[in-house]
């Protein structure tokens, strides 16, 4: 009985080691919920900026590189109730705790930051 237990433990340890060495260098990213799937899709697209959004970024003393870092690394929430679907282009309203709400438009060339929702700068 003890011998079987030792074989069992040896097999489990050997299996764990094999699994670790086969899969340790892979980045696992789970996107099961709609918000996570949409953000994963948007973050994998090329990010473009409209003239209005560039002026608004300049007004709040941010640049495009800082926005790209924020967009890829920060925790964001998509408001699907206010997202628009027209002219075969999807427009998403995205919010965050550390940044004003903004609108992103999905197109063939990539995604475009259309507008940042701020009152004091147009």
Buried (B, 14 or more C-beta within 10 A) or exposed (E): EEEEEEEEEEEEEEEEEEEEEEEEEEEEEEEEEEBEEBBEEBBEBEBBBBEBBBEBBEEEEBEBEEBBEBBEEEEBEBEEEEBEEEEEEBBBBBBBEEBBBBBBBBBEEEBBBBBBEEEEEE
